Amino acid sequence: FFFFFFFFGFSCRRQFLLAAASTSESPKMQNEEGQITELYIPRKCSATNRLITSKDHASVQLNIGHLDADGIYTGQFTTFALCGFVRAQGDADSGVDRLWQKKKVETKQQ
């Protein structure tokens, strides 16, 4: 009797859980206009193009301000995100330098 209950009880419970999981809708976030917005949008590392997960607490995001010819801040900035892996390897400084060398040509910075 125990084997019969265990085997068929487990099977029925598993089918119930699968049916409940397939019929339930995941919660969706909507704004005031009724458009669906995502709950979490992951960032990508600017140096390696790796996804920065929500558990990567060593990651940083830098905003580098743009200057005019007189050295005055223009109110614009460029954002770079670095994952914890790059920082742990000690490549963050050279990575930001390499990224800024590419970006300053696009933004016409000196």
C-alpha positions in Angstrom: 0.0 0.0 0.0 2.8 2.4 0.8 4.5 1.9 -2.6 1.2 2.4 -4.4 0.5 5.7 -2.5 4.0 7.0 -2.8 4.2 6.2 -6.5 0.8 7.5 -7.6 0.7 10.3 -5.0 3.9 11.7 -6.3 2.7 11.4 -9.9 -0.6 13.2 -9.2 1.2 15.9 -7.2 3.7 16.4 -10.0 0.9 16.7 -12.6 -0.9 19.2 -10.4 2.2 21.3 -10.0 2.9 21.2 -13.7 -0.7 22.2 -14.5 -0.6 25.0 -12.0 2.7 26.3 -13.3 1.5 26.4 -16.9 -1.8 28.1 -16.2 -0.5 30.8 -13.9 0.6 34.0 -15.5 3.8 35.7 -14.5 3.3 39.2 -13.0 3.8 42.0 -15.5 4.8 45.5 -14.7 2.8 48.2 -16.5 3.2 52.0 -16.5 0.4 54.6 -16.5 -0.1 54.2 -20.3 -0.6 50.5 -19.9 2.7 49.6 -21.6 4.4 46.5 -20.2 7.8 47.4 -18.7 10.4 44.9 -17.6 11.2 44.3 -13.9 14.9 44.0 -14.5 17.1 44.9 -17.4 20.6 43.6 -17.1 23.6 45.7 -18.0 26.5 44.7 -20.2 30.2 45.2 -19.4 31.6 47.9 -21.7 35.0 46.2 -21.8 34.1 42.6 -22.3 30.4 42.6 -23.4 29.6 40.2 -20.6 26.2 40.5 -18.9 26.5 42.0 -15.5 24.2 39.9 -13.3 22.3 41.3 -10.3 24.6 39.4 -8.0 27.8 41.0 -9.3 28.3 43.4 -6.4 31.8 44.3 -7.6 30.6 45.9 -10.8 30.6 49.7 -11.3 29.1 52.2 -13.6 31.1 55.4 -14.5 29.8 58.6 -16.1 32.6 60.5 -17.8 31.7 64.1 -18.4 32.3 65.9 -21.7 34.3 69.2 -21.7 34.4 72.0 -24.2 37.6 73.6 -25.6 37.9 75.7 -22.5 37.6 72.8 -20.1 34.1 73.5 -18.9 31.6 70.7 -18.4 28.9 70.8 -21.1 26.3 68.8 -19.2 26.8 65.7 -21.4 28.4 62.5 -20.3 29.3 59.0 -21.5 28.5 56.0 -19.4 30.7 52.9 -19.1 29.8 49.8 -17.0 32.5 47.5 -15.8 31.9 44.0 -14.4 33.5 42.6 -11.3 35.6 40.2 -13.4 37.4 43.1 -15.2 38.0 44.9 -11.9 39.3 41.7 -10.2 41.8 41.1 -13.0 43.1 44.7 -12.6 42.1 45.7 -16.1 39.6 48.3 -15.2 41.9 51.3 -15.7 43.3 50.1 -19.0 39.8 49.1 -20.1 38.3 52.6 -19.4 41.3 54.2 -21.1 40.8 52.0 -24.2 37.1 52.7 -24.3 37.5 56.4 -23.8 40.1 56.6 -26.6 37.5 55.1 -29.0 34.6 57.2 -27.7 36.3 60.6 -27.6 36.7 60.4 -31.4 33.0 59.9 -31.8 32.2 62.8 -29.3 34.9 65.1 -30.7 36.6 65.4 -27.3 40.3 66.5 -27.1 
